[in-house]
């Protein structure tokens, strides 16, 4: 197929995704009175966040494919978003066709059975092929071809086993629904093969991660920067989820519960939205827009993340301290809040400068040393008038900051006018 045909196919699949999402949202609003009877509140915050994360993948995919229609990574992102959007549509289709207005839509039970295994393709593609083929859409070497075939076979097998497994459908929108596509005669075989295929899929995920590490160790230049973007996004997502899990442990409601404290709910929201960083990092890496700004992004994240945590701690401590000190004089907390706000505002600039210096000194030592060398050279220029001494100091400063293989200084000779 020509590049023009591939672009048309990409745009056609892209417009199909928001169409499915829009129809799913309309059905979700129509389902709201019925789902409320089963303890659901219709369009919940988690559902909206899920839609944001889902649409981030195809949006990045179409941005890649409109420029590089043969890019495998772009088509993978489109496929992940395609399946997730179908899953969202199918869930609301089932509720409306089976509970809200029974008989109005054909085959809601069959759609529920097909949707039961819809989680396997997108998760499998993200955990295997997206890692194995990143960033150029090709395998690291031909020796990884068996891993690719094993990953594809396991994704298909897990999906088929979940769809064809007999018995009651778990997590179905229809209560107590038995799988209409279940094969009773193959129940024993399916129950044996499901843990086997899941184990092989987990092995494929680990193997793909090893391939990514080996690719990074052999990479250089643009490819290394592309891999660093994905690694930074993945590390940030993992750190966010780890913090959320640790914060949820002291609560008795568990992770992602409606009865969690407000601050835990905020962390849960951030952890869900953090998945948007993965397609964003892939888009930056593949399109090479701002590719070499990763160090700046990490630096700003470290600085402003530390600054926010520091100022929040100072604000909380000062409010508590001022309330304790002012409690004999007044029962109002307005003075404590106002004083704490003024203290935080006064500390912002010096705290940011101090944290920036600390981050540069700890994580960007070469840049920090280069800045100090240039500052020292600028100070010497104010007092040194000897041209030879200035030339020597300039060569030393260039050697320490840029570290070239050779440093030479040429001065234009003075030409005397006749």
N, C-alpha and C positions, 0 to 999 in steps of 0.2 A: 504494500500500500504506500502511496506517496505521502510526503509530509503534509500536504494540504488535506488529504483524506484523514490522516491521523489527527490533525488539529480539529477537523469537523467532528470526528468521533469523540475526541476529548471534551469538546464543548457540549455535545449532545448528552454525554454521560454526566457532565457537570450540572446542566440544567435539570436533569432528572433528579439529582440529589435534593436541591431545595424544594422541588415540587413534592417529593415524598415527605419532606419535613413539614411543609406547609399543610399538606393534607393530614399528616399525623397530628399536628397541633390543633387543627379544626376538630378532628375526631376526639382529641383529648378534652377539649372544652365541652363537646357534646356528651362525653362520658362522665363529666364531673359529678352530676347528681347521683349517678349509680355507683361510681367508685367511692364516693363519700360513705356509702352504706357499708363498704368493706374496709373502712379505716383509711382510705386514701383521700388526699385533698386535691386531686386533679393535677393541674400544672404546678408541681413543687419546684423548690429552688434547685434540688438535685437534678431534676429532669432538664431544667434550663441549662445548668452547667454542663450536663451531658451533651446537650445539643451544641453548645459552644465548642467543646472539645472535639466532637464528631466533625463539625464543619471546618475545623482548622486543618484537618488532613486533606480533604479535597480542594480547599482553597489554595493551599500550598501546591498541591498536585497540578491544578490548572495553571498556576503561575509558572510552573516549570515547563509544562507541556506546550504552552503557547509560544515558548521560545525554543524548546528542545523537544519536539513531538516524539522522538524515538527514545527518550530518557526513561529507563526502566523504573527508576525511583519515583518519577512522577506518576507513572501508571500504577505502581503499588499504593501510593497515597490515595489515588482516585479509587482504587478497589477497596481499600480499608473504609473510606468514607461511604462508598456505595453500599457495602454490607451493613454498616452501622445504621445508615438512614433507613434501609429496608427493615431492619430490626425494630427501629422506633415506630415506623409506620405499621408493621405487623402487630405489635403489642396493642396499639390503639384500635386497629381493625378488629382484632379478636374481641376486645371488650365491647365495642359497639355492636358487632354482629352477633354476639352470643349473650350479652347481658343487657345492654341498653335497648336494643331493638332487634330481638331474636327473629331470624328469618329474613332480615332486610339485606344481608350480604351473604354471598355464597361461601360455603366451606370455612367458617371461622375455626372449627376444630382442627381441620387439616393445616390451616395457616399457623395455628398455635403449635402443632407438632413440628412443622418446618422451622418455626422461629426458635424452638428449644435448642437447636444446635447452631444458631446464628452467631454465637459468641466465638466459636472456634476459628473460623477463617480470619477475622480481623486481628484477634490476639495472636494467632499463629503467624500471620504475615508480619506483624510488628516485631515479634520476638525472634523470627528466623530470617526471612528473606530481606527485610528492611535492613537488618544488621549485616547479613552475609554479602549483599550486593552493594552496600553503601561504600563510597560515594559515587562511583562511576557506572553503576549498574551491571558490573561484571564480577565474576567470581575472582577471589584472590589468585587462584591457580586452578588448573584442571583437577588437582587432587581433591578439591572440595566439592566436586560434582556429586559424589554419592551422598554427601550431607544434604545437598539441595534436593535430590530425589527423595531421600528419607523424610525430610521436612514436609515436602509436598504430599507424600503418601500418608503421613501421620495426620496432617491437617484434614485431608479428605476422609480418612478412616474415622477420626474422632467425630467429625460432623455426621457421618453416616450412622455411626453406632448410636449417638444420642438421638437422632431423628427416628431410627428404627427400633429403639429399645422399647419393649412392651411394658405395660404397667401405667401407673399414674404419672402424669407430667408434673415434675417439680418446677416451682417458680412460674407456673402458668397463670395467666390472668383469669382463667376459668377455674373455679374451685372444683377439686375432685374430678378432674378430666383425665380419662384414660387415653393413652396414645392411640389415635385411630390408624396410624401407620405402623404400629408395633407388630413385629413378627414373633408371635408366641412360640413358634416351633424353633426359632433361633435364639431364644432367651438365654440359654446356658452359654452358647458360643459368644454372644454379645457381651455378657457379663464377664467372661474370661478375657476377651480381647480389649475391653475398655481400659483397665489399668495398664495393660501392656502397651497400648498405643499412647496413653498419657505419659508413661515412663519414657518411651522412645521420643516423644515430642519434647519432654524436658531435656533429654540427652541432646537433641538437635539444637535446642536453645543454648545450652552450654557450649556446644561445638561452634555455633555461629559467633558466640561471644569470644571464644578463643581465636577464631578467624579474624575478627575485628582487631583484637590485640596484636596478632601477628602482622596484619596489614599496617597497623600504626607503627610498629617497630621498624618496618622496612620502608615506610613512606618518607617523603621529604617535600618541601616546597608547598605547593597549593594543596596537594592531597593531605598532607599532615595538618594543615590549618582546617581543612574540611572535617577531618576526624576529630580535631580538638573541639570544634563547635558541638558535634554530637555528644562527645564525652562530657563537656561542660553542662549541656542541657540534661543529660541523663543523671549526672551527679546531683544537680540541683533538685530534680524531681525526686530522686531517692532520698535526699536529705530532708526534703519537705515532708515526705510520707513518714520517715523515721521520727521526725519531731512530732507529727500528728499522732502517731501511734503511742509514743511515750507520754504525750500530754493527755491522751485518752485513758491511759492505764489507771490513774487514781479514781476515775469516775466509775460508778457502778453500772452505767448505762451502756458501756461498750463503744466501739468505733462506729461512727456515722449513725448515731441515734438521735431521734427528734428531741430527747430530753437532756441532751448534753448541755453544759454551760455555754454561754454566749461566746466566750473567747475560744472554746474548743470548736464550736461551730464555725467560727471564722477561720481557724486553722484547717478544718476539713474542707471549707470552700476553696481556700488557697491551694490545698493539696490536689484537689480535682482540677482546678484551673492550671496547675503547673504542667499538666500534660500538653498544654498548648505550646510549651517551650520546645518540645521535640520536633513537631513539623516546622516550627519557626526556624529552629537551628538548621534543619535540613534544607529549607528553602534558601537561607542565607548562604549555606555552604555550596549548594548546587548552582545557584545563580551567581555566586561570587559577589554579591552586593554587600559591601562592608565586611568582606571576609577577614581582613586583617585588623578589625576593630575588636577582636575577642579579648585581648588584654585590657583594652579600655573598659569593656563591659564588665569583666571580672573585677577590675580595680574599683569601678564605681559601685558594684554590688557589695564588695567587701566594706568599702568606706561607709556608704549610706546605710547598709544593714547594721553595721556596728554602731554608727551614729544614732540610728533610730532606737536600738536597744538601750544604748547608754542614756539618751535623753528620756526615754520612757521610765527607766529605773530611777533617774534623778527626780523626775516629776512625781512619781509615786512616793518615793522616800521623803521628798520635801513636803508633799501634802500631808502625809502622816505626821511628820515632825512638827509642822506648823499647827496642825490641829491639836496636837498634844500640848504645845506651848501656849496656844491661845485659848484653850478650853477654860481656864479660870476666868478669862475676860469676856468671852463671848461664846455662844452656842452655835453661831453661824460658821459655815465652812467657806464662805465666799472669799474672806481674806486669805485663807490658806491656798485656795485655788488660784487667786490672782497673784499671790506672791510666787507660787510655784511656776506659773506661766511666765512671769517676768524672768525668773531665774533660768528657765529653759531657753527663753529667747536670748538672754545674755550669753549663755554658754554655747549657742549654736556655732558661731564662727570659730572661736578658739578650739572647741571640741572637734570640729571638722578638720581644722588644720592639723591638730595633734594626731588624730586618727589617720589622716592621709599620710603624714610623715611616718607613723608607725607601720602602716600597711606597706608603704614603699620600702622602708628599711627591712621589713621582715620577708616580703614576698617578691619584691622587685629591687633586689640589692644592687644589681648592676646599674639600673636607671637612677637609683638613689645616689650611688657613688658618683655617677656621671654628673648629676645635678650639683653635688657638692664641689666637684672639681671645677665646673664652670663658674660657680659662685666664687670660689677661691681665686680663679684666674681674673674674673671681673674686678675683684677687690685689689689685686696686684696692679691692674692697669691704672688705677686711680693714683698710684704713688710711684710707679716705675716709669721713668722717662728714657731709659737706655733702650735703643732700638734692638740691640743684640740680645739683651736680657729679655725683652718682650717676645722676640722671635723664639728664643729657647723655651720660655714658659708656654707659648702657644703650641709648639710642637709637643711638649709634654702633656698639655691638656688634651690635644687631639689624640695622642697615643693612648691615654688612659680612658677616654670616653668612647671613641670610635673603634680603637684597637685595630688599626690597619697594619698591613704587612710592612709598609714603608711610608715614612713621613718626610716630606721635604718642603721647604719654604723658599719661594722665589720672590724677591723684592725688585720692583722696577728700578733700574739704576737712574740715578739723578742725571738729567741732561742739562748741561749748562748752556744757556743761550749765549751766542756770540755777541 
